[in-house]
């Protein structure tokens, strides 16, 4: 069930209507839990028991950890949770990847091995709800949280439908306390939530799917080497496409939650205005970057000296971030590049960080443009279906394709997309210190109504095939 579908609008209206009925708070929470299961089952009901199993496993493991009397028993319960969660995630998401690479390895040694055919589907949202649930157990183990008293509240925390399949990745302290007392959206929250839902759909349907996707997909779906202009259009515009697609989903999730009275944390904060990669990862997919920082990077230990160890931990963590996105070497390369760029930035700041020019407005703007450019170039590996496909794009980027059979994008479509991408960058730079979903302070109520109305018209005009959000595949 997609946010950008009529089915979801009908579902949303029905669930919201039930939520506003004068019934007990527990009944309303149960209504939201059942709605979340229906929302998930609309994709493939076969995997609903897997979601329920994750919920029960971590609820039980968390309770046992909290009641455990010795560190050994606490660690044992944590290991059970880790094996169960990461085991299911690895089996469904990475099983085929590991099997393929193992087969290539043994065949490289001259051993004939014919593996069984792998035909399992990837459960939707498994990377997100696994991290929802696992963070609860880890926080209890570290003594940073107390058990959620109600299993109903915990199950709703894990499965709340706006964040279930593509985040933001919630922590228990961000959501569970909101379930203790009856909650319903105020008139201001409801109107703001609907506005954010429209904004998210506009980003997805009009910008991501209507403006950027036709140009980006044409380049990547072609079997020819793109010409110089097309090759540069692909990664530059894909950076804008995936932002509008993923930030659009997150904005829809925040807005939908707000319509029920729940506050969901922002997942983006004007990432194109980032000055450096540390700043970028504090603005992009915030819920994932902070999750990996808190539960992976800060948990790693080693015998290396401090500077080297920190760099290795950072590189390893970002490689895992890449692998989290998908079972492919392209994602591993992409994540490793992010780690390498973060490490490089640390050294560059030591050498040149005190240069006065870099702290001026032109210097900061130049660094933001450079950060955005490099990030979009690394996204060639993120978008490419294989390493060979990424090499095809880089060949076009260097102009090394020569005068042979080249692929060229439609210049008008690409020109419009470049213009919109530039406008998005300028808007984010102008509002770099404001949350992405915060209305511009100079926009009055009337201007916001006009803006939402225009976006609605454009969404209706652009409506056609309901394209899934990019991050659904992760």
C-alpha positions in Angstrom: 0.0 0.0 0.0 1.7 3.2 -1.2 1.3 6.7 0.2 0.8 7.8 -3.4 -2.2 5.6 -4.1 -5.9 6.0 -3.8 -6.0 2.8 -1.7 -3.9 4.4 1.0 -6.1 7.5 1.0 -9.2 5.4 1.7 -7.3 3.3 4.3 -6.0 6.5 6.0 -9.4 8.1 6.1 -11.0 4.9 7.6 -8.3 4.5 10.3 -8.3 8.2 11.2 -12.1 8.1 11.5 -11.9 5.1 13.9 -9.2 6.9 15.9 -11.4 9.9 16.4 -14.3 7.9 17.8 -15.2 8.4 21.5 -13.8 5.0 22.6 -11.2 3.9 25.2 -7.6 4.8 24.5 -6.6 1.1 24.6 -9.1 0.4 21.9 -7.7 3.2 19.8 -4.2 1.8 20.1 -5.5 -1.7 19.2 -7.1 -0.1 16.2 -3.8 1.4 15.1 -2.0 -1.9 15.7 -4.5 -3.9 13.6 -4.4 -1.1 10.9 -0.6 -1.4 10.9 -0.8 -5.2 10.3 -3.3 -4.7 7.5 -1.1 -2.0 6.0 1.9 -4.4 6.0 -0.2 -7.4 4.9 -1.3 -5.4 1.8 2.1 -6.1 0.4 2.5 -9.7 1.2 0.6 -11.3 4.1 3.1 -14.3 4.1 5.6 -12.2 5.9 3.3 -10.8 8.6 4.3 -13.7 11.0 7.9 -12.7 10.6 7.1 -9.2 11.8 5.1 -10.6 14.7 7.9 -13.0 15.6 10.4 -10.1 15.7 8.1 -8.2 18.0 7.6 -11.1 20.4 11.2 -12.1 20.4 12.5 -8.6 21.4 9.7 -8.0 23.9 10.6 -11.2 25.7 14.3 -10.6 25.4 14.0 -7.1 26.7 12.0 -8.2 29.7 14.4 -11.0 30.5 17.4 -8.6 30.2 15.8 -6.1 32.6 15.1 -8.8 35.2 18.4 -10.6 34.8 20.5 -10.7 38.0 24.0 -11.3 36.5 25.9 -9.8 33.5 26.3 -13.3 32.1 22.6 -13.9 31.8 21.9 -10.4 30.4 24.5 -11.0 27.8 23.0 -14.4 27.0 19.5 -12.9 26.4 21.1 -10.1 24.3 22.8 -12.7 22.1 19.5 -14.5 21.6 18.0 -11.3 20.4 20.9 -10.5 18.1 21.0 -14.0 16.6 17.3 -14.0 16.0 17.1 -10.5 14.5 20.3 -10.5 12.5 19.8 -14.1 11.6 16.5 -13.4 10.0 17.8 -10.2 8.3 20.8 -12.0 7.0 18.9 -15.0 5.7 16.3 -13.1 3.8 18.3 -10.1 2.7 21.8 -11.5 2.3 21.4 -15.2 1.9 21.5 -15.2 -1.9 24.4 -12.6 -1.9 26.5 -14.8 0.4 25.7 -17.9 -1.6 26.7 -16.4 -4.9 30.0 -15.1 -3.6 30.7 -18.4 -1.8 30.1 -20.2 -5.1 32.5 -17.9 -7.0 35.1 -18.4 -4.3 35.1 -22.2 -4.4 34.9 -22.3 -8.2 38.0 -20.0 -8.2 39.8 -22.9 -6.5 38.6 -25.3 -9.2 35.9 -26.9 -7.1 32.7 -27.6 -8.9 29.7 -26.5 -6.8 26.2 -26.0 -8.0 24.2 -24.2 -5.3 20.4 -24.7 -5.0 18.4 -22.0 -6.7 17.5 -19.1 -4.3 14.0 -17.8 -4.8 13.1 -16.1 -1.5 11.4 -12.7 -1.6 12.7 -9.9 0.6 10.2 -9.1 3.3 9.2 -5.5 2.9 10.7 -3.1 5.5 12.7 -5.8 7.3 15.8 -3.6 7.6 13.7 -0.8 9.2 11.5 -2.7 11.7 14.5 -5.0 12.7 16.4 -1.8 13.7 13.3 -0.4 15.5 13.0 -3.5 17.6 16.7 -4.3 18.1 17.4 -0.8 19.4 15.0 -1.4 22.3 16.8 -4.5 23.4 20.2 -2.8 23.1 19.0 0.2 25.2 17.7 -2.1 27.9 21.0 -4.0 27.9 23.0 -0.8 28.3 20.6 0.5 31.0 19.5 3.4 29.0 15.8 2.5 28.9 13.2 0.8 31.0 10.8 -1.9 29.6 7.6 -0.7 28.0 4.9 -1.8 30.4 2.3 -2.8 27.8 3.0 -5.3 25.1 0.4 -3.5 23.0 2.4 -0.3 23.3 5.6 -2.1 22.3 4.0 -3.8 19.3 2.6 -0.5 18.1 6.1 1.1 18.5 7.6 -1.5 16.2 4.8 -1.6 13.7 3.3 1.9 13.5 2.3 2.0 9.9 3.6 5.4 8.8 7.2 4.3 9.7 6.9 0.6 9.3 8.4 -0.1 5.8 10.8 2.8 5.2 11.3 4.7 8.5 12.3 6.9 10.0 13.9 4.3 12.3 12.3 5.0 15.7 13.8 4.6 19.1 11.6 3.5 22.0 12.0 6.8 23.9 10.8 8.7 20.8 7.5 7.0 20.5 6.4 4.7 23.4 6.0 7.6 25.9 3.4 9.1 23.5 1.3 6.0 23.9 0.8 6.3 27.7 -2.0 8.9 27.7 -4.8 9.4 25.2 -3.7 11.4 22.2 -5.4 13.0 19.3 -4.3 15.7 16.9 -5.2 19.3 17.6 -6.7 21.3 14.8 -3.3 22.9 14.1 -1.5 19.5 14.2 -4.1 18.0 11.8 -3.8 20.8 9.3 -0.1 20.8 9.5 0.0 17.0 9.1 -2.2 17.1 6.0 0.1 19.8 4.6 3.2 17.7 5.2 1.4 14.7 3.6 0.7 16.8 0.5 4.3 18.1 0.5 5.7 14.6 0.7 3.5 13.4 -2.2 4.5 16.4 -4.2 8.2 15.6 -3.7 7.6 12.0 -4.7 5.0 12.2 -7.5 5.9 15.5 -9.2 9.6 15.9 -8.6 11.1 12.5 -8.0 8.9 10.6 -10.5 7.9 13.3 -12.9 11.0 15.5 -13.2 14.1 13.5 -12.3 13.3 9.8 -12.9 12.7 10.0 -16.7 16.2 11.5 -17.2 18.0 9.3 -14.7 16.3 6.1 -15.7 16.9 6.7 -19.4 20.7 6.8 -18.7 20.9 3.9 -16.4 18.5 1.7 -18.3 20.4 2.2 -21.6 23.0 -0.4 -22.6 25.0 2.3 -24.3 27.7 4.5 -22.9 26.1 8.0 -22.3 27.5 11.1 -23.8 29.3 13.6 -21.6 26.2 15.7 -20.9 24.0 12.7 -20.2 26.6 11.0 -18.1 26.8 14.0 -15.8 23.1 14.5 -15.8 22.6 11.0 -14.4 24.4 11.2 -11.0 23.6 14.9 -10.5 19.9 14.4 -11.0 19.8 11.1 -9.2 20.9 12.9 -6.1 17.9 15.1 -6.3 15.6 12.2 -7.3 16.5 10.0 -4.3 16.2 13.0 -1.9 12.7 13.9 -3.2 11.8 10.2 -3.2 13.1 9.3 0.3 12.5 12.7 2.0 9.1 12.6 0.4 8.3 9.3 2.1 9.7 10.6 5.4 7.6 13.8 5.1 4.5 11.7 4.4 5.3 9.6 7.5 5.8 12.6 9.7 2.6 14.2 8.4 0.5 11.0 8.7 1.7 10.5 12.3 0.9 14.1 13.1 -2.7 13.7 11.9 -3.1 11.1 14.7 -1.3 13.3 17.2 2.0 11.5 17.2 5.4 13.3 16.8 7.8 11.5 14.5 11.4 12.8 14.3 12.6 14.4 11.1 14.8 12.2 8.9 16.3 15.0 6.8 17.6 18.5 7.5 18.5 20.2 4.2 21.3 17.8 3.3 22.3 19.6 0.1 23.4 22.5 2.3 25.9 20.3 4.1 29.5 21.6 4.4 31.5 18.4 4.4 30.5 14.8 4.8 30.2 14.8 8.6 27.7 17.6 8.2 26.0 15.6 5.4 25.5 12.5 7.5 24.1 14.7 10.3 21.4 15.8 7.8 20.8 12.8 5.6 18.9 9.7 6.8 19.4 10.9 10.3 17.7 8.0 11.9 20.1 5.5 10.3 23.3 7.5 10.7 22.6 8.0 14.4 21.6 4.3 14.9 24.8 3.1 13.3 26.8 5.7 15.4 25.2 4.7 18.7 25.0 0.9 18.3 28.0 0.1 16.0 30.6 2.8 15.9 30.6 3.6 19.6 30.4 -0.1 20.5 33.6 -1.1 18.6 36.8 -1.7 20.5 40.3 -2.7 19.3 43.9 -2.8 20.2 45.0 -0.2 17.6 46.1 3.2 18.7 43.4 5.7 19.1 43.6 7.6 15.8 43.9 4.5 13.6 41.3 2.6 15.5 38.8 5.4 15.2 39.4 5.6 11.4 39.0 1.9 11.0 35.8 1.9 13.1 34.5 4.8 11.0 35.3 3.0 7.7 33.9 -0.3 8.9 30.7 1.4 10.1 30.1 3.2 6.8 30.8 0.0 4.9 28.0 -1.6 7.0 25.8 1.4 6.2 26.3 0.5 2.5 25.6 -3.2 3.0 22.5 -2.3 5.0 21.1 -0.7 1.8 21.3 -3.9 -0.2 23.1 -7.2 -0.9 25.4 -6.0 -3.6 29.0 -5.0 -4.0 27.9 -1.7 -5.4 26.5 -0.8 -2.0 29.6 -2.0 -0.2 31.7 0.2 -2.5 29.4 3.1 -2.0 29.5 2.7 1.8 33.2 2.3 1.8 33.6 5.5 -0.2 31.5 7.3 2.4 33.8 6.0 5.1 36.9 7.0 3.1 35.6 10.5 2.5 34.8 11.0 6.2 38.4 9.9 7.1 39.8 12.2 4.4 37.8 15.1 5.7 39.2 14.6 9.2 42.8 15.0 7.9 41.9 17.9 5.6 40.3 19.8 8.5 43.6 19.3 10.5 45.6 20.7 7.6 43.4 23.5 6.2 40.5 23.8 8.6 41.8 27.1 10.0 42.0 28.9 6.7 40.0 32.1 7.1 38.4 31.9 3.6 36.7 28.6 4.4 34.7 30.2 7.1 33.4 33.0 4.9 30.1 32.8 3.1 31.7 32.1 -0.3 34.0 29.5 1.2 31.1 27.7 2.9 29.0 27.8 -0.2 31.9 26.5 -2.3 32.4 23.6 0.2 28.7 22.9 0.1 28.7 22.7 -3.7 31.8 20.5 -3.6 30.2 18.2 -1.0 27.0 17.8 -3.0 29.0 17.1 -6.2 31.2 14.4 -4.7 28.3 12.8 -2.9 26.3 12.6 -6.1 29.3 11.1 -8.0 29.6 8.4 -5.3 25.9 7.7 -5.8 26.8 6.2 -9.2 27.5 3.0 -7.3 24.3 3.4 -5.2 22.1 3.6 -8.3 24.0 1.2 -10.6 22.8 -2.4 -10.8 26.3 -3.7 -11.0 30.0 -2.6 -10.9 30.2 -2.9 -14.7 27.2 -0.6 -15.1 28.9 1.9 -12.8 32.0 1.8 -14.9 29.9 2.5 -18.0 28.6 5.7 -16.4 32.1 6.8 -15.2 33.4 6.2 -18.8 30.8 8.7 -20.0 31.7 11.1 -17.2 35.3 11.2 -18.3 34.4 11.7 -21.9 36.4 8.6 -22.8 33.6 7.1 -24.9 34.8 8.9 -28.0 32.5 9.3 -31.0 31.1 5.8 -31.0 27.5 4.7 -30.4 26.5 7.0 -27.5 23.2 7.5 -25.6 21.9 11.0 -25.2 19.0 12.1 -23.0 16.3 14.5 -24.1 17.9 17.9 -23.7 14.6 19.7 -22.8 13.7 17.2 -20.0 17.3 17.3 -18.7 17.4 21.1 -18.8 14.2 21.3 -16.7 15.5 18.7 -14.3 18.8 20.6 -13.9 16.9 23.8 -13.2 14.7 22.2 -10.5 17.8 20.6 -8.9 19.5 23.9 -8.7 16.3 25.5 -7.2 16.2 22.7 -4.5 19.9 23.3 -3.7 19.3 27.1 -3.4 16.2 26.6 -1.2 18.1 24.2 1.1 21.1 26.6 1.4 18.8 29.5 2.2 17.1 27.4 4.9 20.1 25.3 6.0 19.6 25.9 9.7 15.9 25.1 9.6 14.3 21.6 9.9 13.2 20.4 6.4 9.6 20.1 7.4 9.3 23.5 9.1 7.2 26.0 7.1 9.1 29.1 6.0 8.6 31.8 8.7 7.7 34.4 6.1 4.9 32.3 4.7 1.5 33.3 6.1 -1.5 31.1 6.3 -2.9 32.3 3.0 0.3 31.6 1.2 0.5 28.1 2.6 -3.0 27.4 1.5 -2.2 28.6 -2.0 1.0 26.5 -2.0 -0.7 23.3 -0.9 -3.5 23.9 -3.5 -0.9 24.2 -6.3 0.9 21.1 -5.1 -2.4 19.2 -5.0 -3.2 20.2 -8.6 0.3 19.2 -9.8 0.0 15.8 -8.0 -3.3 15.1 -9.7 -1.8 16.1 -13.1 1.2 13.9 -12.5 -0.8 11.0 -11.2 -0.6 7.8 -13.2 1.3 4.7 -12.4 1.9 4.4 -8.6 5.7 4.0 -8.4 7.0 2.5 -5.2 9.4 4.5 -3.1 13.0 3.7 -3.8 13.8 2.8 -0.2 11.1 0.1 -0.2 13.7 -2.2 -1.7 16.0 -1.8 1.3 
